[in-house]
Amino acid sequence: MPVDLVLDTAPPSGVLPALIQIAADDPRRVLTISDFDAAAEFGVRTTFTEFSMDQTQNYAVLGEFAQYTADGKFTIPVAQTFTLNEWRTALDISESGHAHGKLILLPAGN
């Protein structure tokens, strides 16, 4: 099964070509938030809006949503949390469609 999207968050390290390979040799499936120079060279995305160009992004509502959150009026239900080593279990639950909330992968130590 091909990878839908690869997110590169590590400091620039020259790994983008390998990540493109993982993403079925499609640089449009790789999103980096750190290695902008290499992204331009390899055709890798640097913003999510590039990945979802068919969707209109409305950032004007972010302040309103932030205030709702601060006031306790807006919450996102969390179904379950997992360690990074439990990613496969989280993926299986996600693909089942029965999570009833967000599935969160926690970094080590949390």
Long-range contacts (C-beta under 8 A, 24 or more apart in sequence): 2-29, 3-29, 4-29, 5-29, 5-30, 5-31, 5-51, 6-30, 6-31, 7-31, 7-32, 7-33, 8-32, 8-33, 8-34, 8-35, 8-44, 9-33, 9-34, 10-34, 11-35, 12-37, 12-38, 14-38, 16-42, 16-44, 17-42, 19-44, 20-44, 76-101, 76-102, 77-101, 77-102, 78-102, 78-103, 78-104, 79-103, 80-104, 81-105, 81-106, 82-106, 83-108, 84-108
